[in-house]
Amino acid sequence: MYQVTTEPFGQYRAICCRHLLTGEAMHIIPEMGAMLNALHLRSPQGVLLSLIWGAESPAELSTDRWFRSSLLFPFPNRVAGGQYPFEGQTYQLPLNEPARQAAIHGFLSHVPWQLAECSVTHSGQTHELDPAAGHELATQPAEGPDRAVVRLAHGYAGSHPGYPFPFRAEVTYSLSTEGLELTLAMINTGEGNLPAGMGWHPYFHFTAPGVASPQGAVNDYQLQINSDKTYLYDSNLTPLARQTSFDQFLQLTTVGDTFMDNCFELVGEPARVVSRIHSPIHRATIEVWQDCGPQQLNYTQVFTLPERHCLAIEPMSCAPNAFNNGYGLVILPPDQRLTTSMGVGLG
């Protein structure tokens, strides 16, 4: 059975969902882009492991430059020069990665989101909750496994001239015995079309809850990416107009000292693609799945931090610089919704 509470995290409030028997848990910080700040799952050996690199203190949230667990709206990855054309006009986004002359990862990762739904399902009944007040709002019959569900939303009014297209962003986190599932949605609330992309930017490691991952831990991990289709890049990591093959990790292979900041294209792959990170030390495998197909998560970015204490696997609906090259870009008409799902399991 799951319990949902709100707990202080400095000046923020974290929504914490825990299974009372297994200890499996997720912590979400609505005021900081609805980020997932912790994910604890049990390995097949019964060991509770922390799988997400989150902020250990509130100060880390404001100084973080690595977009830890950020939700990426209205575009993932980079827009070269921050500039793009759309329906006869040219728009300029802020260059929040000036070293590469790029706009990166959208602009909703450090803004407050609002709680839209909170519930737990137990023994065929879903209980809608007010986690701040600590009481139940309603109960109704339900199917499926026991789970805790948190849905958050942010309404963007189109206030920035670099992206004057109003939309509503939503994320639904669902924690069950099967692991974590995320559903992202982007709804066009304006009167014209908008260019749409989205993604998620988690960093993965294997540690005990509350214990930092040591530098260099990634070198011992094994990685599998179910695609060998990636891109050639210029010096600012903007994809060039041709693909290349990178098949080093088609099977579980030790990462070693390999540096990666690569986007893999999954177009034409099965409807659900799974990437894997295996830790021989912990005898456990993180499985990151993402839905593929038309207007789904057809791209995966893999990134190794300089400290090499964790590894990013980022499901994305479009490629880097999609606002210019169009790879995976969705043109979303008024009142239409773009929705897709991904998740994390531990095997």
C-alpha positions in Angstrom: 0.0 0.0 0.0 1.2 3.5 -0.9 1.3 6.6 1.3 1.6 10.1 -0.1 2.8 13.0 2.0 4.3 16.4 1.5 7.7 17.1 3.1 9.8 20.2 3.4 12.9 20.5 1.2 14.3 23.9 2.2 12.0 26.5 0.7 10.3 23.9 -1.4 7.8 21.2 -0.7 8.3 17.6 -2.0 5.5 15.2 -2.8 6.7 11.9 -1.5 5.1 8.6 -2.5 6.2 5.5 -0.6 5.2 1.8 -0.5 4.7 1.1 3.2 6.0 -2.5 2.9 8.8 -2.4 0.3 10.1 1.2 0.9 10.0 1.9 -2.9 9.4 5.6 -3.4 9.5 8.7 -5.6 10.0 12.3 -4.6 8.7 15.1 -6.8 9.3 18.9 -6.4 6.5 20.8 -8.1 8.1 24.3 -7.6 11.2 23.2 -9.5 9.7 22.2 -12.8 7.9 19.2 -11.4 11.2 17.3 -11.3 11.6 13.8 -10.0 14.2 14.2 -7.3 14.4 10.6 -6.1 13.4 7.2 -7.2 14.0 4.1 -5.0 13.2 0.6 -6.3 14.1 -2.8 -5.1 16.5 -5.1 -7.0 15.7 -8.7 -7.7 17.9 -9.5 -4.7 15.6 -7.4 -2.5 18.0 -4.5 -2.1 16.5 -1.0 -2.1 18.5 1.2 -4.5 18.5 4.8 -5.4 18.4 5.1 -9.2 18.1 8.9 -9.9 20.8 11.5 -9.4 18.8 14.2 -7.6 19.6 17.3 -5.5 20.8 16.5 -2.0 20.1 20.0 -0.8 17.8 22.9 -1.9 20.8 25.0 -2.9 21.7 22.4 -5.5 18.4 23.0 -7.3 19.1 26.7 -8.0 22.7 26.1 -9.1 22.2 22.9 -11.1 23.5 23.3 -14.7 23.0 19.6 -15.7 19.1 19.7 -15.9 18.8 16.8 -13.5 15.5 15.0 -14.1 14.2 18.0 -16.0 11.0 17.9 -18.0 11.9 19.3 -21.4 9.2 21.6 -22.9 8.6 22.8 -25.6 11.8 21.3 -27.0 14.4 18.9 -25.8 18.1 19.3 -26.4 19.5 22.2 -28.4 18.3 24.8 -30.9 21.3 26.1 -32.8 21.9 29.8 -32.2 18.5 29.8 -30.4 17.0 30.8 -33.7 14.4 29.0 -35.8 11.8 29.8 -38.6 8.2 29.0 -38.2 5.3 29.7 -40.6 7.1 32.6 -42.3 8.6 34.3 -39.2 12.0 33.9 -37.5 12.1 33.6 -33.7 15.0 34.1 -31.2 15.2 32.1 -28.0 17.5 33.0 -25.1 20.9 31.4 -25.3 21.0 29.5 -22.0 24.0 27.5 -23.2 26.2 30.4 -24.4 29.3 28.3 -24.7 27.7 26.4 -27.6 25.6 29.4 -28.8 22.4 27.4 -28.2 19.1 27.4 -26.5 18.8 24.1 -24.6 16.1 22.0 -23.0 13.2 24.4 -23.2 12.2 26.7 -20.4 9.9 24.9 -17.9 12.5 23.1 -15.8 12.8 25.8 -13.2 9.3 27.2 -13.0 6.5 26.2 -10.5 4.0 23.5 -11.6 0.6 22.9 -10.0 -0.7 19.7 -8.6 -3.6 18.5 -10.8 -4.2 15.0 -9.3 -3.0 12.8 -6.5 -4.2 9.3 -5.8 -3.4 5.8 -4.6 -4.9 2.6 -5.8 -5.2 -0.3 -3.4 -7.1 -3.5 -3.6 -9.2 -2.4 -6.6 -10.1 1.1 -5.1 -8.6 4.4 -6.2 -8.5 7.0 -3.4 -8.1 10.7 -4.5 -6.0 12.5 -2.0 -5.0 16.0 -0.8 -1.4 15.3 0.2 -0.9 18.7 1.8 -4.0 18.4 4.1 -3.5 14.6 4.6 -7.0 13.5 3.9 -9.0 11.6 1.3 -11.2 13.4 -1.2 -13.0 10.6 -3.0 -13.0 6.8 -3.7 -13.9 4.9 -6.8 -13.4 1.4 -8.3 -10.2 0.8 -10.3 -8.4 -1.9 -12.2 -4.7 -2.6 -12.5 -1.9 -2.9 -9.9 -1.6 -1.0 -6.7 0.0 2.4 -7.5 0.5 6.0 -6.5 -0.2 8.6 -9.1 0.8 12.3 -9.2 -0.2 14.6 -12.1 1.1 18.1 -12.4 0.6 20.8 -14.9 1.9 24.2 -16.0 0.2 26.7 -18.2 2.5 28.8 -20.4 0.8 32.0 -21.7 3.1 32.6 -24.7 4.8 35.5 -22.9 8.3 35.2 -24.5 8.8 36.6 -28.0 11.1 33.7 -28.8 8.2 31.3 -28.3 4.8 33.2 -28.4 2.7 30.0 -28.6 0.5 29.3 -25.5 0.4 25.7 -24.3 -0.3 23.5 -21.3 2.3 21.0 -20.2 1.4 18.0 -18.1 3.3 15.1 -16.5 1.8 12.1 -14.7 4.1 10.0 -12.5 2.8 6.6 -11.6 4.7 4.3 -9.2 3.8 0.7 -8.9 5.3 -2.7 -8.3 6.2 -2.7 -12.0 8.3 0.5 -11.6 7.9 4.1 -12.6 5.8 5.3 -15.6 5.8 8.9 -16.8 3.3 10.3 -19.3 4.0 13.7 -20.8 1.4 15.8 -22.6 1.5 19.1 -24.4 -1.8 20.8 -25.3 -2.0 23.8 -27.7 -4.1 26.4 -25.9 -3.5 29.1 -28.5 -5.2 30.1 -31.7 -2.5 29.0 -34.2 -0.2 26.1 -34.8 2.9 25.6 -32.6 6.2 23.7 -33.0 6.2 21.0 -30.3 8.8 18.7 -28.7 9.3 17.2 -25.3 11.5 14.9 -23.3 12.9 13.9 -19.9 16.4 14.2 -18.7 17.2 11.7 -15.9 20.6 10.7 -14.7 20.9 7.1 -13.5 23.2 5.5 -10.9 23.1 2.6 -8.4 23.5 3.6 -4.7 21.9 3.1 -1.4 19.3 5.9 -0.6 21.1 8.9 0.7 24.5 7.8 -0.5 26.3 9.7 -3.3 27.6 7.7 -6.3 31.4 7.8 -6.5 33.2 9.5 -9.4 34.1 7.0 -12.1 31.2 4.6 -11.2 29.9 4.7 -14.8 33.1 3.1 -16.1 32.1 -0.2 -14.5 28.5 0.0 -15.8 27.3 -1.9 -18.8 25.1 -0.1 -21.4 22.8 -1.3 -24.1 21.1 1.1 -26.6 18.8 -0.6 -29.2 19.9 1.6 -32.1 23.1 2.2 -34.0 21.7 5.3 -35.8 23.3 8.5 -34.6 24.5 11.8 -36.1 27.7 13.5 -37.0 28.0 16.9 -35.1 29.6 20.2 -35.5 31.7 21.8 -32.8 28.5 23.1 -31.0 26.9 19.6 -31.0 24.4 20.5 -33.7 23.6 17.5 -35.9 24.8 17.6 -39.4 22.5 16.5 -42.2 23.8 12.9 -42.4 23.7 9.9 -40.0 26.5 7.6 -39.0 26.6 4.2 -37.4 27.6 3.8 -33.7 27.1 0.1 -32.8 29.4 -0.2 -29.7 26.4 -0.6 -27.3 23.9 -2.7 -29.3 24.6 -5.4 -26.7 25.4 -4.9 -23.0 28.9 -3.6 -23.1 31.1 -2.1 -20.4 31.1 1.7 -20.7 34.8 2.1 -19.7 36.2 5.5 -20.5 33.8 6.1 -23.4 32.5 9.7 -23.5 29.0 10.1 -25.0 26.8 13.0 -25.9 25.0 11.2 -28.7 21.4 11.2 -30.0 20.2 7.8 -31.2 17.3 7.7 -33.7 14.7 4.9 -33.0 12.5 5.6 -36.0 11.4 2.2 -37.4 12.2 0.4 -34.2 9.5 -1.6 -32.2 6.6 0.2 -30.6 8.4 0.1 -27.2 12.2 0.4 -27.0 14.2 -0.4 -23.9 17.7 0.9 -23.0 19.6 -0.8 -20.2 22.3 0.0 -17.7 23.7 -2.9 -15.8 25.8 -2.7 -12.6 27.8 -5.9 -12.1 28.5 -4.8 -8.5 24.9 -4.5 -7.6 23.7 -7.4 -9.9 20.9 -5.1 -11.1 19.8 -3.6 -14.4 18.0 -0.3 -14.9 15.6 -0.6 -17.8 14.5 2.7 -19.4 11.6 2.2 -21.8 10.0 4.6 -24.2 7.1 4.5 -26.6 8.0 4.8 -30.3 6.0 5.4 -33.4 4.3 8.4 -35.0 4.6 11.5 -32.7 6.2 9.4 -30.0 9.6 9.2 -28.3 11.7 8.2 -31.3 15.0 9.6 -30.0 17.3 8.8 -27.1 20.1 11.1 -25.9 22.9 9.4 -24.0 25.3 11.6 -22.0 28.2 10.9 -19.7 29.0 13.6 -17.1 32.7 14.7 -16.7 32.7 13.2 -13.2 31.3 10.0 -14.5 29.3 9.2 -11.4 26.0 8.8 -13.3 24.7 8.3 -16.8 21.9 10.2 -18.6 19.4 8.4 -20.8 17.0 11.0 -22.2 13.9 9.9 -24.1 12.9 12.6 -26.5 10.2 13.2 -29.1 12.6 14.9 -31.5 16.2 15.2 -32.4 18.6 18.0 -31.4 17.9 21.2 -33.4 14.5 19.9 -34.5 13.1 23.4 -34.7 15.5 23.8 -37.7 16.1 20.4 -39.2 12.5 19.0 -38.5 13.7 15.6 -37.3 10.8 14.4 -35.2 9.2 17.9 -34.9 5.5 18.0 -34.4 3.3 20.9 -35.7 0.5 20.9 -33.1 -2.8 22.6 -34.2 -5.0 24.5 -31.8 -6.7 22.4 -29.1 -4.7 19.3 -30.0 -2.7 17.2 -27.6 0.7 15.5 -28.0 1.0 12.6 -25.5 3.6 10.0 -24.9 4.9 7.7 -22.2 8.2 6.3 -20.8 9.3 4.5 -17.7 11.9 3.0 -15.5 12.1 -0.5 -14.1 14.8 -2.5 -12.2 15.7 -6.0 -13.1 
